[in-house]
C-alpha cells in the first residue's frame, strides 16, 4: 500500500465559452510544493506561481488544446479523503509559447462558479 505524504488533486477545466467550462482532466499528485510557503502574506502569490508551473507541465504532457484553462487545486485530507479547496487560477495555454504561462484572475476559497 502506498502512503502519500502530500496528496493533492488538480482539476483542469477548459473554458469553451464564457461561463461554460468542461472538466477534462484530474491529476492526483504527491507534491509538497503547495505547502512550502508558510508566511500568509506570501502564500497566495506562491500558490499562483506554483499552480501555473504545474499546469504548464501537465498541459504540455497531455498535449492539451490551446485556450483558457481553469486549474483548481485541492488538498486531499486523511483519513476519509475529503478535499479542501486551496486555489483556482485561470491559465492561458499555448504550447507554442512554452515557458511563459500567463496566470491571472485568482480565486481563493471559491470554485469560480464551477
Secondary structure as GFF3:
##gff-version 3
##sequence-region A 1 114
A	DSSP	beta_strand	7	17	.	.	.	ID=ss1
A	DSSP	beta_strand	20	30	.	.	.	ID=ss2
A	DSSP	three_ten_helix	32	35	.	.	.	ID=ss3
A	DSSP	alpha_helix	40	61	.	.	.	ID=ss4
A	DSSP	beta_strand	67	77	.	.	.	ID=ss5
A	DSSP	beta_strand	82	93	.	.	.	ID=ss6
A	DSSP	three_ten_helix	95	97	.	.	.	ID=ss7
A	DSSP	beta_strand	103	107	.	.	.	ID=ss8
###
